[in-house]
Amino acid sequence: MPPYKHKISKSRFVSGMQCEKKLYFDMFRGDLKPTLSEQQKALFESGNLVGELAQKVFPNGKDASPESYYDFSKSIEQTRSWISEGVTTIYEAAFFHDEVLAALDILHHQDNERWAIEVKSSTSLKDYHILDASLQYWVMTQSGFKPDRFYLMHINNSYVKNGAIEVEQLFTLVDITHQVITNQEMVENNLSRFKGLSKETEPIIAIGKQCSSPFDCDYKEHCWQHIPKNSVFELGNARGKDWELYNKGIVELINIPNDIELSHRQHLQVEGLKNGTSYIDKTSIVEFVSKCHYPLYFFDFETIFPALPIVDNSSPFQQIPFQYSLHILEDENAPLLHKEFLAEPSYFKTNNKTKDPRKKLIEQLQSDIGTTGSILAYNATFEIDVLKKLALAYPEDANFLNDLANRFVDLLVVFKNGWYYKPEMKASASIKSVLPAIAPEFSYKDLEISDGGLASSTFSSLIEGTIEFTPDLKNNLLVYCERDTEGMVILWKELLRCI
């Protein structure tokens, strides 16, 4: 079997197009690459599931997946052999030319044409999709298997599940043949440059916008070691002002000259760092508070957002609520009440509408929330969107759900607009930054589940059956969600105190 040791793959090619130093690190400095988080692993697993389902659009193919992703030799040979035998469809077809490897999700032959099909778990075509497809087209062509058409297959986010997933409707095929052909000279020129990289010579490239486009670079921590804390890159909602300042030699926030135009919130951040200055706009806070009417309901959803819809009347990546926490204040001096809901993960595996956990959630909401009073959330647009999607899925409950949505008041507005600011908040108006600034004793650090992303990925794992739904795990989910709404009550009482 010929040697198929490659220097460049499609992922490395995209890395090189983002930054040549990133490619150098990919090739020679594996020690710098951070380990994958559990959420990143879940994302990759989701992508694998999407890829497997996409194969059903072109069924009965042969699978050339490698036994090890460090050695594609057998896959390359199998692909060559199966093409020569006239196999109609090959999954994970592999091609090699001049130290460059390309693995293709689906190779399909139809109407005397060879179709190259790359599957993405996104809902639209991205520029970097064209880049890696262009590299694949080049390798296929140079190795003697030029495709007649090149397609990108992505998820159709307007698809609504009703029963078993209909794969032909779930996916959208986009013909990108013209774009990848147009890019062939660019691919060839850059490959020559990338293959010339030597372990002995690290490229000298200054930090720049490429460090976060089209992806946050895995090596940012290494390349940004010289950037101090409280730098201009921590300026809130910078919109390019951070790079503008950095390119003028201004690195630290405290060194921003007074004549530099800043937004109100940015000005508070800089003054807070320089002088420890807090700020309270009582007039705006009084107006905000006056729009809230007792009884007050402090509310928070936890959701999953699977790429492949798992319940009827839902779409890809739709936020599906599985949990909520609700704190209730009947009046300013009333004792604080708490209600909560957590779905049974096994219900998501049934097709029985009477056991749909979303329906049970709606029924409990009808019991827990009265018909009058304001509902407070932090970043309320999220909760409102979830409720409106529920109203579409359950038209019989639409009036109730839409009425709830219309009663929401967003606590985020106070802090995002800078009506209340403490230096400890720095650039962020997220509840995880605001709460410690106002109530330093309030923390999530003692929790096993301490953020929404982990709550979501944990519940997804419960649905998939990869972890067990133990009493301790159930409690961990409930305690985390409860802490979010408890924190909102603290923020509300602080607003009352300061006015």
Secondary structure, DSSP 8 states (H G I E B T S, - for coil): ------SB-HHHHHHHHH-HHHHHHHHH-GGGS----HHHHHHHHHHHHHHHHHGGGS-S-EE---SBTTB-HHHHHHHHHHHHTT-SEEEEEEEEETTEEEEEEEEEEETTEEEEEEE-SSSS--HHHHHHHHHHHHHHHHTT---SEEEEEEE-TT----SS--HHHHEEEEE-HHHHHHTHHHHHHHHHHHHT--TT--------GGGGSSS--TTHHHHTTTS-TTBGGG-TT-TTHHHHHHTTT--BGGG--TTS---HHHHHHHHHHHH---EE-HHHHHHHHHT--SSEEEEEEEEE--SS--STT--TT--EEEEEEEEEESSTTS--EEEEEE--GGGGG---GGG-HHHHHHHHHHHHS-SSS-EEESSHHHHHHHHHHHHHH-GGGHHHHHHHHHTEEETHHHHHTTSEE-GGGTT--SHHHHHHHH-TT--STT-SS-SHHHHHHHHHHHHHTSS---HHHHHHHHHHHHHHHHHHHHHHHHHHHH-
